[in-house]
Amino acid sequence: MRLFKVVQLVLLVSIALAGTAVVLTRNPKRQIFIAGIFGLLEAILFYALHSPDVALSELAVGSIAVPALVLATLAKLEKMQ
């Protein structure tokens, strides 16, 4: 039981640090990469909290789909300029 609380604490601190890194990063490409890591950490936290369905949704959307779409948008915007 104690190990479970330590894992939760480590994940929460990691998510807080990743969220701060996303906000403080100014380069959009780096920001999207860090946001993907943030989504992955959230998925791991949801899984650790015994919510595997939400973890899979977060993994698909927050770690893969959104960063891929934003990177595609940035590439298209760079091409247009």
C-alpha positions, -999 to 999 in steps of 0.1 A, spaced: 0 0 0 28 24 8 46 17 -25 14 26 -43 13 61 -27 49 67 -35 43 58 -72 13 82 -72 34 110 -57 62 105 -82 38 106 -111 20 137 -98 53 155 -93 64 144 -128 32 157 -143 36 190 -125 71 194 -138 61 184 -174 32 208 -173 55 236 -162 80 227 -189 52 229 -216 42 263 -204 78 277 -202 90 263 -236 88 289 -263 97 268 -294 65 253 -307 80 221 -319 97 214 -286 65 224 -268 45 198 -287 71 171 -279 70 180 -242 32 180 -244 33 145 -258 54 134 -228 29 152 -205 1 131 -221 21 99 -217 26 107 -180 -11 114 -176 -19 80 -192 5 62 -168 -11 80 -139 -46 70 -150 -35 34 -153 -19 36 -118 -52 49 -105 -69 17 -119 -87 34 -148 -73 16 -179 -101 29 -202 -93 65 -195 -55 57 -197 -60 43 -232 -80 73 -243 -54 97 -230 -26 77 -246 -43 78 -280 -54 114 -279 -30 133 -256 2 115 -266 -3 107 -302 -32 123 -320 -30 159 -308 8 163 -311 7 147 -346 -21 171 -357 -3 201 -343 30 192 -359 12 187 -392 -4 221 -389 30 237 -381 46 220 -411 18 233 -433 21 268 -419 59 268 -425 53 256 -461 28 285 -467 52 312 -456 
